[in-house]
């Protein structure tokens, strides 16, 4: 598959839209897409390490989904300004998630053949 898909996630773990976005991301990577994921606003909570969903909701662990994407060579960025606003330090991020800037998001958008926003 040619090109790159940019997926922007701005909803937090309390929305099923977030897990569905990451499920789609996984399917895209599995089908050969070069994926870039940029987390904005409450979406940065998905990149927080050591997530522990309540009993019965373990399948909604966004951190595990992001770890899986990273293992499949997707690139994952979390908005640095959003991290600051939400009180999340870089040391709290899943290993491999990089803080990003609007300049990074602009570059990723220009490099991508498709952009999806959740």
Buried (B, 14 or more C-beta within 10 A) or exposed (E): EEEBBBBBBBBBBEBEEBBEBBEBBBEBBEEEBBBBBBBBBBBBBBBBBEBEBEEEEEEBBBBBBBBBBBEEEBBBBBBBBBBEEBEBEEEEBBEBBEBBEEEBBEEBEEEBEEBBEB
